[in-house]
Amino acid sequence: MNYKLLATALLLIPFSALAEDSFLEAHEVALLAPDANVPGLENYTADGKDPTQYSKVVLGSITFFFADDSKTKDMDAKESTQITDALKGVLTDNLKKYVEIVDQPGPDTLLLNMAVTQIKMKNKKRGLLGWTPIGLVVTSAGNLTGSRLVLDKAVLQGEMLDSQSGDIVTLFQVSQIEQLDDKKQLTWEDVRLTLNDLANRALKNRFGE
């Protein structure tokens, strides 16, 4: 059995939340090196692989991995779906400038899986009478400013695989989420905007204008 392909198929499930703190395995993290052209990004390209030789990308999963000492791991399905949609929107908007976004694995196609890892969330503030209308969880799929989920820490990790063979093409990690103002708390909107900035710079550097 090709366990890498089995894992790839499972990662196409839209969302899962796991009580772990890393998506990449330890030996994969050890392969990462800072990208000299894109500060804040660490990556690795497998020997003999070149992601620019692929003309299509299928977006797989965005998975959430919580640190063991996170004060809460309480993310309901609607919250996680809206965060996932926002992050997938960032990836789609940046990738489609250079490659075709497709729905199924196939020839000439990369599979992109990403995770938000080492998540440390603070306890959520309770809304009026202990509940919050779902419409107030986030303002939209494209903007997470309204999220009530307050972060202490988060790291982005991901992989691009050959969608047919399951072979690793690239691995990446973003260890520092940038806060865009002097607020005291890290937010999911910071995660979205950091991903957008780094994806934009990394893809422009990789594929050119």
VOBA-1610 file (N, C-alpha, C; in pm, whole numbers, padded with zeros to 5 digits, always signed):
BEGIN
Met+00085-00121+00000Met+00000+00000+00000Met+00088+00125+00000Asn+00053+00222-00081Asn+00126+00348-00084Asn+00068+00439+00025Tyr+00137+00442+00140Tyr+00083+00515+00254Tyr+00088+00665+00233Lys+00183+00712+00152Lys+00188+00854+00124Lys+00066+00898+00045Leu+00024+00815-00053Leu-00095+00849-00129Leu-00220+00839-00043Leu-00222+00740+00050Leu-00335+00729+00142Leu-00344+00854+00228Ala-00230+00900+00279Ala-00230+01022+00360Ala-00276+01141+00278Thr-00232+01145+00151Thr-00273+01255+00063Thr-00423+01255+00044Ala-00483+01138+00025Ala-00628+01130+00008Ala-00700+01178+00132Leu-00648+01139+00248Leu-00712+01182+00373Leu-00703+01332+00391Leu-00594+01391+00342Leu-00576+01534+00359Leu-00669+01616+00271Leu-00734+01552+00175Leu-00831+01622+00093Leu-00962+01645+00167Ile-00978+01581+00286Ile-01094+01609+00370Ile-01082+01754+00415Pro-01189+01836+00405Pro-01175+01980+00420Pro-01117+02028+00551Phe-01151+01969+00664Phe-01104+02025+00790Phe-01092+01917+00895Ser-00986+01927+00972Ser-00976+01845+01092Ser-00896+01922+01196Ala-00926+01900+01323Ala-00855+01964+01432Ala-00793+01856+01517Leu-00662+01860+01536Leu-00591+01753+01602Leu-00516+01805+01723Ala-00505+01721+01825Ala-00435+01760+01948Ala-00286+01735+01932Glu-00226+01795+01834Glu-00083+01786+01809Glu-00035+01928+01781Asp+00099+01945+01773Asp+00146+02081+01750Asp+00229+02096+01623Ser+00236+01991+01537Ser+00315+02003+01415Ser+00253+01922+01301Phe+00258+01978+01184Phe+00214+01911+01062Phe+00332+01840+00996Leu+00444+01911+00982Leu+00564+01851+00926Leu+00631+01763+01031Glu+00689+01653+00987Glu+00762+01567+01078Glu+00898+01630+01110Ala+00959+01584+01220Ala+01083+01645+01268Ala+01192+01642+01161His+01204+01532+01089His+01310+01525+00987His+01279+01617+00869Glu+01150+01648+00848Glu+01115+01742+00742Glu+01146+01885+00785Val+01117+01920+00909Val+01152+02053+00960Val+01302+02075+00952Ala+01381+01969+00976Ala+01527+01981+00972Ala+01578+02014+00832Leu+01498+01986+00729Leu+01538+02015+00592Leu+01518+02162+00555Leu+01436+02233+00631Leu+01401+02370+00596Leu+01519+02464+00615Ala+01524+02564+00529Ala+01626+02668+00540Ala+01562+02803+00509Pro+01611+02912+00570Pro+01555+03044+00540Pro+01568+03078+00392Asp+01463+03136+00338Asp+01463+03180+00199Asp+01529+03318+00193Ala+01642+03326+00124Ala+01717+03451+00119Ala+01639+03563+00051Asn+01547+03525-00037Asn+01472+03626-00113Asn+01337+03662-00051Val+01293+03582+00046Val+01162+03607+00108Val+01179+03596+00260Pro+01220+03704+00324Pro+01238+03701+00470Pro+01110+03656+00541Gly+01128+03570+00641Gly+01015+03517+00716Gly+00971+03380+00670Leu+01022+03336+00554Leu+00984+03207+00498Leu+01100+03109+00506Glu+01072+02989+00553Glu+01167+02879+00546Glu+01111+02776+00448Asn+01197+02721+00362Asn+01145+02623+00268Asn+01250+02519+00230Tyr+01205+02421+00156Tyr+01290+02313+00108Tyr+01231+02264-00024Thr+01316+02245-00122Thr+01277+02186-00249Thr+01353+02055-00266Ala+01280+01948-00291Ala+01342+01816-00303Ala+01436+01811-00424Asp+01542+01733-00411Asp+01637+01717-00520Asp+01566+01670-00646Gly+01596+01738-00756Gly+01538+01700-00884Gly+01397+01748-00906Lys+01340+01823-00810Lys+01203+01872-00823Lys+01203+02023-00849Asp+01108+02068-00926Asp+01093+02210-00957Asp+00944+02242-00967Pro+00890+02312-00866Pro+00746+02340-00869Pro+00702+02422-00989Thr+00792+02498-01049Thr+00753+02579-01164Thr+00729+02495-01288Gln+00764+02366-01284Gln+00738+02278-01397Gln+00595+02225-01398Tyr+00520+02256-01294Tyr+00380+02216-01285Tyr+00292+02335-01324Ser+00188+02310-01399Ser+00101+02419-01445Ser-00032+02424-01370Lys-00057+02326-01280Lys-00184+02320-01209Lys-00160+02292-01061Val-00253+02339-00979Val-00249+02312-00834Val-00389+02276-00788Val-00398+02170-00708Val-00523+02138-00639Val-00501+02167-00491Leu-00594+02241-00432Leu-00583+02276-00290Leu-00640+02162-00207Gly-00559+02107-00119Gly-00602+02001-00030Gly-00656+02058+00100Ser-00605+02008+00210Ser-00660+02046+00339Ser-00588+02166+00399Ile-00657+02234+00486Ile-00594+02324+00582Ile-00629+02268+00720Thr-00528+02222+00791Thr-00548+02150+00916Thr-00502+02236+01033Phe-00565+02216+01147Phe-00532+02291+01268Phe-00471+02196+01371Phe-00351+02231+01419Phe-00282+02151+01519Phe-00260+02236+01644Phe-00315+02192+01755Phe-00308+02270+01879Phe-00189+02227+01965Ala-00124+02325+02026Ala-00020+02296+02124Ala-00084+02229+02246Asp-00010+02140+02307Asp-00063+02069+02423Asp-00105+02165+02534Asp-00032+02278+02546Asp-00061+02371+02655Asp-00153+02486+02613Ser-00221+02472+02497Ser-00319+02572+02459Ser-00429+02578+02564Lys-00468+02698+02604Lys-00569+02713+02710Lys-00705+02661+02666Thr-00731+02664+02538Thr-00855+02608+02485Thr-00829+02550+02348Lys-00903+02447+02313Lys-00898+02390+02179Lys-01039+02388+02120Asp-01118+02484+02166Asp-01260+02489+02132Asp-01282+02572+02006Met-01287+02506+01892Met-01322+02572+01766Met-01439+02495+01708Asp-01554+02561+01699Asp-01667+02487+01642Asp-01656+02483+01490Ala-01738+02404+01429Ala-01727+02376+01286Ala-01741+02503+01202Lys-01834+02591+01239Lys-01854+02713+01160Lys-01734+02806+01171Glu-01677+02816+01292Glu-01558+02899+01308Glu-01443+02846+01223Ser-01417+02718+01234Ser-01304+02660+01162Ser-01326+02667+01011Thr-01449+02649+00965Thr-01477+02655+00822Thr-01452+02794+00767Gln-01492+02897+00840Gln-01472+03033+00790Gln-01324+03070+00790Ile-01250+03026+00890Ile-01105+03049+00889Ile-01041+02975+00773Thr-01078+02849+00755Thr-01025+02770+00644Thr-01057+02835+00510Asp-01180+02881+00491Asp-01219+02945+00366Asp-01136+03071+00340Ala-01112+03148+00445Ala-01034+03271+00429Ala-00892+03241+00387Leu-00829+03140+00450Leu-00691+03105+00416Leu-00683+03042+00278Lys-00781+02960+00242Lys-00783+02904+00106Lys-00804+03015+00002Gly-00881+03116+00038Gly-00900+03229-00052Gly-00770+03300-00079Val-00687+03317+00024Val-00556+03378+00008Val-00470+03296-00088Leu-00466+03166-00066Leu-00385+03080-00153Leu-00435+03083-00297Thr-00567+03075-00313Thr-00624+03077-00448Thr-00592+03207-00521Asp-00612+03319-00453Asp-00590+03450-00517Asp-00445+03468-00561Asn-00351+03415-00483Asn-00211+03431-00518Asn-00166+03328-00622Leu-00210+03204-00608Leu-00168+03100-00702Leu-00223+03120-00843Lys-00347+03168-00852Lys-00411+03175-00984Lys-00344+03276-01077Lys-00255+03358-01024Lys-00179+03450-01109Lys-00077+03373-01195Tyr-00041+03253-01151Tyr+00068+03180-01216Tyr+00030+03040-01264Val-00067+02977-01198Val-00104+02840-01233Val-00256+02827-01234Glu-00303+02719-01293Glu-00447+02690-01294Glu-00485+02618-01165Ile-00592+02661-01101Ile-00644+02594-00982Ile-00747+02492-01028Val-00726+02366-00991Val-00814+02258-01035Val-00872+02185-00915Asp-00970+02100-00940Asp-01042+02033-00832Asp-00993+01892-00802Gln-00918+01832-00893Gln-00878+01693-00878Gln-00729+01675-00906Pro-00664+01581-00835Pro-00525+01546-00870Pro-00517+01493-01012Gly-00400+01505-01073Gly-00382+01456-01208Gly-00244+01489-01259Pro-00218+01466-01386Pro-00088+01496-01445Pro-00057+01646-01435Asp+00071+01676-01418Asp+00116+01816-01420Asp+00049+01899-01310Thr+00015+01832-01199Thr-00062+01897-01093Thr+00002+01878-00957Leu+00019+01986-00885Leu+00066+01983-00747Leu-00052+01975-00652Leu-00034+01907-00542Leu-00130+01908-00432Leu-00071+01991-00319Leu-00141+02096-00280Leu-00096+02184-00172Leu-00177+02157-00047Asn-00108+02114+00057Asn-00169+02099+00190Asn-00100+02196+00285Met-00178+02258+00371Met-00122+02354+00465Met-00183+02333+00603Ala-00112+02377+00705Ala-00163+02365+00841Ala-00126+02489+00921Val-00212+02522+01014Val-00179+02619+01118Val-00143+02535+01240Thr-00020+02544+01285Thr+00031+02454+01388Thr+00073+02529+01513Gln+00102+02451+01617Gln+00146+02507+01745Gln+00049+02614+01796Ile-00079+02595+01765Ile-00178+02695+01802Ile-00195+02701+01953Lys-00182+02820+02005Lys-00214+02844+02146Lys-00324+02948+02149Met-00442+02907+02191Met-00557+02998+02196Met-00592+03031+02339Lys-00626+03155+02361Lys-00677+03197+02491Lys-00823+03156+02504Asn-00873+03153+02625Asn-01015+03128+02644Asn-01095+03238+02577Lys-01200+03199+02507Lys-01284+03298+02440Lys-01369+03373+02540Lys-01392+03500+02510Lys-01489+03576+02590Lys-01629+03531+02554Arg-01712+03519+02651Arg-01848+03475+02626Arg-01933+03593+02581Gly-02023+03565+02488Gly-02111+03670+02439Gly-02227+03693+02534Leu-02317+03777+02497Leu-02434+03809+02577Leu-02510+03682+02613Leu-02533+03661+02743Leu-02602+03542+02794Leu-02532+03412+02755Gly-02399+03425+02730Gly-02319+03305+02706Gly-02320+03253+02564Trp-02375+03330+02470Trp-02371+03282+02332Trp-02342+03398+02238Thr-02290+03364+02121Thr-02256+03463+02020Thr-02323+03425+01889Pro-02401+03515+01830Pro-02461+03483+01700Pro-02354+03443+01599Ile-02379+03338+01524Ile-02279+03284+01433Ile-02231+03389+01335Gly-02317+03481+01295Gly-02279+03584+01199Gly-02172+03678+01251Leu-02150+03679+01382Leu-02050+03767+01439Leu-01916+03698+01463Val-01907+03571+01430Val-01781+03499+01455Val-01670+03558+01371Val-01691+03571+01241Val-01599+03643+01155Val-01683+03728+01060Thr-01622+03834+01009Thr-01700+03926+00929Thr-01729+03873+00789Ser-01637+03795+00734Ser-01659+03736+00602Ser-01553+03630+00579Ala-01569+03555+00471Ala-01469+03453+00439Ala-01335+03515+00405Gly-01336+03642+00360Gly-01211+03704+00318Gly-01144+03789+00423Asn-01207+03809+00536Asn-01152+03898+00639Asn-01186+03841+00775Leu-01085+03821+00857Leu-01106+03758+00988Leu-01095+03857+01103Thr-01113+03985+01073Thr-01101+04087+01175Thr-01199+04064+01289Gly-01318+04014+01259Gly-01420+03998+01360Gly-01412+03871+01441Ser-01311+03789+01419Ser-01303+03662+01491Ser-01290+03683+01641Arg-01364+03603+01718Arg-01355+03610+01863Arg-01252+03512+01918Leu-01179+03442+01831Leu-01079+03346+01874Leu-00945+03417+01889Val-00900+03435+02013Val-00779+03511+02041Val-00661+03416+02052Leu-00551+03452+01986Leu-00434+03365+01978Leu-00322+03413+02069Asp-00242+03319+02118Asp-00113+03348+02177Asp-00002+03323+02077Lys-00021+03219+01992Lys+00084+03177+01900Lys+00023+03096+01787Ala+00088+03101+01671Ala+00052+03013+01559Ala+00169+03009+01463Val+00186+02897+01396Val+00290+02876+01296Val+00223+02817+01172Leu+00268+02857+01055Leu+00218+02801+00930Leu+00317+02699+00875Gln+00267+02582+00839Gln+00350+02480+00775Gln+00275+02423+00656Gly+00349+02374+00557Gly+00279+02316+00443Gly+00370+02236+00353Glu+00308+02174+00255Glu+00380+02091+00160Glu+00313+02103+00024Met+00394+02087-00080Met+00345+02067-00215Met+00393+01930-00261Leu+00298+01846-00301Leu+00328+01710-00346Leu+00293+01695-00492Asp+00365+01605-00560Asp+00319+01562-00691Asp+00187+01488-00668Ser+00080+01536-00727Ser-00052+01483-00693Ser-00076+01341-00741Gln+00010+01292-00828Gln-00005+01154-00874Gln+00084+01056-00798Ser+00209+01094-00778Ser+00302+01003-00711Ser+00303+01020-00560Gly+00261+01138-00511Gly+00270+01167-00369Gly+00407+01212-00325Asp+00502+01225-00418Asp+00638+01267-00384Asp+00639+01413-00338Ile+00721+01441-00240Ile+00738+01579-00193Ile+00809+01660-00300Val+00753+01778-00330Val+00818+01873-00419Val+00878+01986-00335Thr+00797+02047-00250Thr+00847+02150-00160Thr+00780+02138-00023Leu+00851+02187+00078Leu+00799+02203+00213Leu+00821+02348+00254Phe+00736+02400+00342Phe+00758+02539+00385Phe+00706+02560+00527Gln+00756+02667+00589Gln+00715+02703+00725Gln+00727+02853+00744Val+00632+02909+00815Val+00635+03050+00856Val+00620+03051+01008Ser+00730+03081+01077Ser+00731+03069+01222Ser+00682+03194+01293Gln+00688+03307+01224Gln+00652+03433+01288Gln+00532+03496+01218Ile+00421+03505+01288Ile+00303+03575+01236Ile+00317+03723+01271Glu+00309+03807+01171Glu+00329+03950+01192Glu+00201+04015+01243Gln+00215+04093+01351Gln+00103+04175+01399Gln+00110+04309+01329Leu-00002+04350+01274Leu-00002+04466+01186Leu-00025+04599+01257Asp-00048+04593+01386Asp-00056+04717+01462Asp-00008+04687+01604Asp-00027+04782+01695Asp+00029+04766+01829Asp-00068+04701+01928Lys-00170+04631+01875Lys-00262+04562+01965Lys-00186+04453+02042Lys-00237+04417+02156Lys-00166+04324+02243Lys-00183+04179+02202Gln-00291+04149+02131Gln-00322+04010+02102Gln-00302+03977+01954Leu-00245+03860+01929Leu-00237+03807+01793Leu-00378+03764+01752Thr-00412+03786+01623Thr-00546+03753+01577Thr-00540+03664+01453Trp-00654+03605+01420Trp-00662+03525+01297Trp-00650+03612+01173Glu-00686+03738+01182Glu-00665+03828+01069Glu-00516+03848+01046Asp-00434+03853+01152Asp-00289+03860+01136Asp-00238+03737+01061Val-00292+03620+01093Val-00253+03497+01024Val-00286+03508+00875Arg-00407+03553+00845Arg-00449+03565+00705Arg-00360+03662+00629Leu-00333+03778+00686Leu-00256+03879+00616Leu-00108+03840+00603Thr-00054+03772+00704Thr+00084+03722+00694Thr+00095+03621+00581Leu-00001+03528+00574Leu-00002+03430+00466Leu-00011+03499+00330Asn-00097+03599+00319Asn-00114+03670+00192Asn+00016+03738+00150Asp+00082+03805+00244Asp+00205+03876+00213Asp+00315+03780+00168Leu+00334+03672+00245Leu+00441+03579+00213Leu+00411+03499+00086Ala+00286+03460+00065Ala+00251+03389-00058Ala+00274+03477-00179Asn+00237+03602-00169Asn+00257+03696-00279Asn+00404+03710-00313Arg+00487+03730-00210Arg+00630+03751-00235Arg+00700+03623-00281Ala+00663+03510-00220Ala+00727+03383-00256Ala+00693+03342-00398Leu+00567+03355-00438Leu+00528+03315-00573Leu+00583+03409-00679Lys+00588+03538-00648Lys+00646+03633-00743Lys+00793+03603-00761Asn+00863+03570-00651Asn+01005+03537-00661Asn+01025+03407-00739Arg+00936+03310-00718Arg+00950+03178-00781Arg+00913+03181-00929Phe+00800+03247-00960Phe+00749+03241-01097Phe+00780+03367-01179Gly+00813+03476-01109Gly+00841+03600-01181Gly+00714+03670-01223Glu+00731+03788-01279Glu+00616+03866-01325Glu+00551+03800-01446
//
